[in-house]
């Protein structure tokens, strides 16, 4: 007996196998979630330098392109692609290292001085409080027993608090070790970014080759379009926020210098760096800066808070929109949702990347919605859906004298019911 394969049943068998395999994977994922998550975390930790490298290369790529175009136009006019790329990458890396070194040179000494002065101020406040307490007790001997009792209670509470805080020292040591690991991954990522910048065209071609070989043409075009849109959105957003933050940091520096705010250099750096985070960045930078001013010169704290409030209003209403323009295209509500979700899942990195990521998803959803509405001959503007939508349906979906709700409530008889009526007649 000759066996002849049937394409229809072969297709059904393939789909059945795929469904069974997916179901088994879902069951394994549910019952072995902790094991799978630990494996995924370990793999992501191993690949952390690669992610760092991709991020650093993405940020440095616009600068490298500018340097490369300038060298090609004014310095190296003859075609030497390898030499041109090598010089461009070298100058870009030198600028990046110099920028980081300059920030560390500014921040570390200022931070050390602020911590020293804060300790001295706390000691002075303690001495003044101690002297005042002695004067009060000398003038009121009856209060001495009450004060001693309160001091004993405070000492016992302090000891119990110390017992609770002591286990946190292990967490502090662990956090310091994690910081060292992050710093090590950052250095490795910087090295990886150099290789990515040098051979970015080759890497792009390899990925395109893989997608073209794997998917059909329409799918490849859609993938390339979404990738291009995502890179453009992320690049414009991050570049705009960095420029905006640099300007805000410079304005904060001169403003604090004019107002004679202590540690204006350190405060300007903190405010400028945290301003990269949308919406919540100004608060993240202003709170520790205000606390620092409060410990050093309490009278200047209110002045500083008012100045930061005015500066952030200028940034949010004038400078930011001018620089960023309509890069994201997100309504304020969805920006806040994106920040809450991104910050809750990925902490600081999520706050930084949540807005452009949500912007890409929002744009894709908007395009898909418009396509579906056009197929139904419906309007695509949001404002048209504020009032009653029954008037928006095409004429082919309406019946004269009936509303859409009445049309939907009409019961159409089946063929059997129609035949029964004919037989009765």
N, C-alpha and C positions, 0 to 999 in steps of 0.2 A: 504494500500500500504506500503510495507516494504521498509525502507530506507537503502540502502547499501552504505557505504562510499567508495569513490574512492581515492586511495592514490595519484594518479597523480594530481588530481584537488586540493586535500588538500595541497599538496606541493606548487602548484602555488598560492593558497590563502595565505599560510604562507609567501611566498616571496613577494606577493603584499602588505601584511600588513607591512612587514619590510620596504619595499621601501617607503610606505606612511609615516610611523613613522619617518624614517630618513629625508624625505623631510620636514615634519613638524618641526622637530628639527632644521634643517638648516634655515628655515624661521624664527623661533623664535630666533635663535642665531644671525641672521643678524639684525633684527629689535629691539632686546633687548640686543644688544652687551654690552652697557655700564652697564646695570643692571647685566648681567651675569659676566662681568669682575670684577665688584665690589664684587660680591658674591664669585668669585674664589679667589680674593685677600684677602678677609676676611678669607676664609677657610685656605688659605696658611699661613696667619699670625697666625691663631690659631695653626696650625700644625708646626710652625716654630721651637719650641723646639725639636720636633721629628726629623726634618731634621738635626738640629744641632747635636742631639744625634747620628744619623746614621753616619754623617760625622766624628765626633770625634771618635766614635767606630771603624770606618773603618781605621782611621789613627793610632789608638792605638793598633789595633788587632795584627799587626806583632810584636810589642814590647812585648805584653802580651804572644804571642806564644813562643817567645825566652825565656822569664822569666820562663814560665811554663815548657818548655823542660829542662831548666837548673836545676830547682828545682826538677823535676822528676828524673833527672839523678844523681844529687849529694847530694840532701838534703832529699827529701821525696821519698824514694825508694819503700816503700810499697804503694799499690794502695789506695789513699784517694782522689778521684776526687773532692769532694766538698771542702775539705780543700785546695787542690792544686789550684783550681780555685780562691778561696777567697783570698789566699795569692798573687797569680799572679795579680789579678785585683787591689788589694790594692797597691802593689809595682808599678804597672803601673800608677795608679792615682797619687800616691805620686810623681813619677818622672815627670809627666805632670804638676802638680801644681807647683813643684819646678822650672821647666823650665820656666813656665809663670811668676812666681814670680821673678826669676832672671832677665828675660828680662825687666820686669817693673822696677825693682830696678836699672837697668843700664840705661834704656831709660828715665824715668821720671826726675831724677835729672839732667842728661845731657841736656835734652830738656829745663828744666827750666833755667839752667845756660846759655845755648846758647841764649835763648830769652832775658835774662837779659843783657848779653854782647852785643847782637844786638841792644837793646834799648840804651845802653850807647854809642855804636859806632855811632848810628844815631844822638844822642844828640851832641857828639863831632864834627861830620861832620857839623851839623847845626851851632854850635858855630864858627867853623873855617870859614864857608861860611859867617857868619854874620860879623866877624872881617875883612875878606877880602873885603867885600862889603863896610864897613865903610872906609877902607883905600883908596879904589878906589874913593869913593865919595869925600873924603877929598882932594885928589889930583886933582879931576876933578869936580869942582862945577857945571859945565853945565850939567852933567849927572844926577844930583839929581832929577830934574823934570821928566826926562824920566823914571828913575828907579821907582819913586813914582807912576807914571802912570801905569807902568807894574805891580807893586806890588798890586795896586788897582784892576787891571784886574784879576790878579791871585787870589786875595782874593774873588772877586765876583764869579769866576769860581769854587773856592774851596767850597764856600757856596752852589752853585747850585749842585755841586757834592755830598755834604753832604746830601742835600735834597733827591737826588736820592738814596744814599746809605742807608739812614735811614730805608726805608722799608725792607732792607735786614736783619736788626737786628731781625725781626720776624722770618725770615728763619733760622738765626743762632740759635735762641732759639729752633725752631722746630727741627733743625738738632741735637742739644744737647739732646733733649728729645728722638729723634729716636736712638741716640747712647746709651742712658740709656736703652731703650727697647731692643736693640740688645744685650747689656751686660746682661740684665736679661734673655733673651732667651738663651744666651750662657751658663749661669749658670744652667738653667733648662736642657738644652741639655746635659751638662756634667753629670748631675744626670741620665738622660735617658740613656746615653752611658754606665754607670756602669751596669744598668740592662741588656742592650743588650750584653755586654761582658760576663756577668755571665751566661746568658741563650742563647747564640748564636746558639748552636746545636739544642736546642728545637725550636727556631724560624725558623731556616732553615728547620727542619723536618715538621713544620706546613705548611709552604709555599709549600713545595714539595707535601705534602698530598693534599693540595687544588688543585694544578695544575694537579696531577694525577687523582683526582676525576672529574675534569672539562674537560680536553682535552684528546685526544687519545695519544697513546704511542709515536708515531713519533713526534708529536707536543711537547710533554713534553721533549723528548730527545733534540730537537732543542732549546727549551727555556733554558734548563739546560746548554747546550753547550755554547750558547750565553752569558748567565749570568756568567758562569765560565770564559770565555774569557774576558768579560768586567771587572770583578773583578781583574783578573790577570793584564790586561793592565793598569787599573787605579792604582792598588797597586804598580806595578813596576815603573810606571811613577812618582807618587807622592813620593815614597820612594827615587828614584834616584834623583829627583829634590831637595828634602830636604837635602840629603847628599851633593849634589853638592853645594847648597846654604850655608851650614855650612862651607864647605871648603873655598868657596869664601869669606865668612864673616871673617874667621880667617886670610886669606891672606890679606884682606883689612885692618884688624886691625893692623897687623905687618907692612904692607907697609906704612900706614899713620903714624904709630908711628915712624918709621925710618925717614920718610920725614918731621916729625914734623908738621903734619897737625892738626889744632885745632879740638877738639872734635872728635878724631879718634874713640873713643868707640861708640858714637852715630852714626857716619857715617858708621862704620862697621856693626852695627845692621841694619841700614836702607838698605844698599847695600845687605846684606845677606838675609833679608826678601823679598825684592822686586825681588831678583834674582830667586825666585820660579816661577815667571811669565815668560814664554818663550818669547824670542826675545825682547819684550818691557820692561821687568822687569829691565834690566840694565839702560835703559834711565829713567824709572820712579824713580829709586833710585838715579841716578847720578845727576839729575837736582836739586832737593832740597838740596842735599849735597853740590853741587858746589855753590849754592846760599848762603848757610850757611857759607862756607869758604870765599866767596867773601865779605860778610858783616863783618866778623871778621878779616881776614887777606887777603886782595885782592891780594897781591903778590904771595900767595901760591895757588891761584885758578887755574892758568894755569898748575902748577905742578900736582895738584890733578886731573885735567881733563885728562892729559896725562897718569897718572898712572891708572886711571879707564879705559881708552881706552885700554891700554896694558893688564890689568887684564881681561877685558871682551873678548878680542881677545883670550887670553889663555883659558878662560872658554868655549867659543863657538867652538874653533877649536881643543882643546886638552882634557881638563878635562871633559867637558860635554859629548862628544861622547864616551869617555872611560867609564864613569859611566852609562850613559843611554843606550849606544850601539844602538841596533835596536828595542828599546821598542815600539816606535810608528810606525815606518815603513812608515811614511808619507813623500812625497816630500815637499820641502820647500814652493812651491806655495800653496799647500793645508793647510799647517800649518798656513800661513798668512791669508788665507781665513777663516779658523776656528777661528783664534784670532779676526779678524774683526767682524765676526758674533757673536761669544760668548761674546766679550766685549761690542758690541752694544746692545745685548739683556739682559745680566745679569751682566754687569759691571765687577768688580774684580773677582767674582766667575766664570763668564764666561771665562775670560782670563785664569784662573787657570785650568778649567776642559774642555775647548774647544778642546785642542789637543788630550787627550786620548779618548774623545767622538767621535771626527772625525776619529781617528785611528780605533776604533771599526767599525764604519759605513763603512770606506774605506775597511777594511778587509772583511766584509760581502759582500760588493758589488763586490770585487775582486773574492771571492769564487763563487758567483752566476754567474759572467761573465765567469769564467773558466768552470763551469758546462755546460753552454749553448754552449760554443765553442767546448767542447769535444763532445757534442751530434751532432754537425754539422761537426765533423772531421776536425776542424780548429785548427791552432796553438794557444797556450795560452800566448806566450811571447809577450810583448809590442813591442820589437824591430823589430819583423817580420812585423809589420803594418806601419813601417815608409815609405817604398817604395810602389810601385804599389801592390795592394792587389789582383789583378786578378789571379796572379800565386798561391795564397794560397788556392783557392777553390778546393775541391776534384775533382778527375777525373770524377766522376759520374755527376757532375754539368756542365761539359764542353762537347763541341761537336768538333770533329776534324776539324781544319781549321777555327773555329769561336772563337772570344773572348767572355768574359762574357757579355760585353755590347751588342754585336751582338746577342748573344743567348737570352738575355732579350728582344730584339727588334723584335724577330720572332713572328708573329701573327698566333696562332693556330686556324684553322677553327672549327666552331661548327659542331655538328652532322647534323643539318638542312641544313647547307651549303653543306656538303658532299653529302647528299641525293639529293639535287637539281642538283648538278653536275652530279650524276649518271643518274638522270632522263633525263637531257639534252642529255647525250650520247645515 
